[in-house]
Amino acid sequence: MEQRKGLVRWPQVRERTGLSRTTVWRRVNEGSFPAPVRISAQLVAWRAADLDAWEASLQPIGTAGSKVAA
């Protein structure tokens, strides 16, 4: 099957994020992960730009709320 430009299918989402399918769908439902677009009745994909923006919004572990001692 031909991949549409700018759309990312599940195997690439898993590879990019390291998240399980269950975790991705839970986060989609919570609004903390980009929602996919429906391509056909049984096929969804994510916009690459949405995944890029989500990845850019992540904070490295240990930086949220950390203070530097003077």
Buried (B, 14 or more C-beta within 10 A) or exposed (E): EEEEEEBBBBEBBBEBBEBEEEEBEEBBEEEEBBEBEEEEEEEBBBBBEBBEEBEEEEEEEEEEEEEEEE
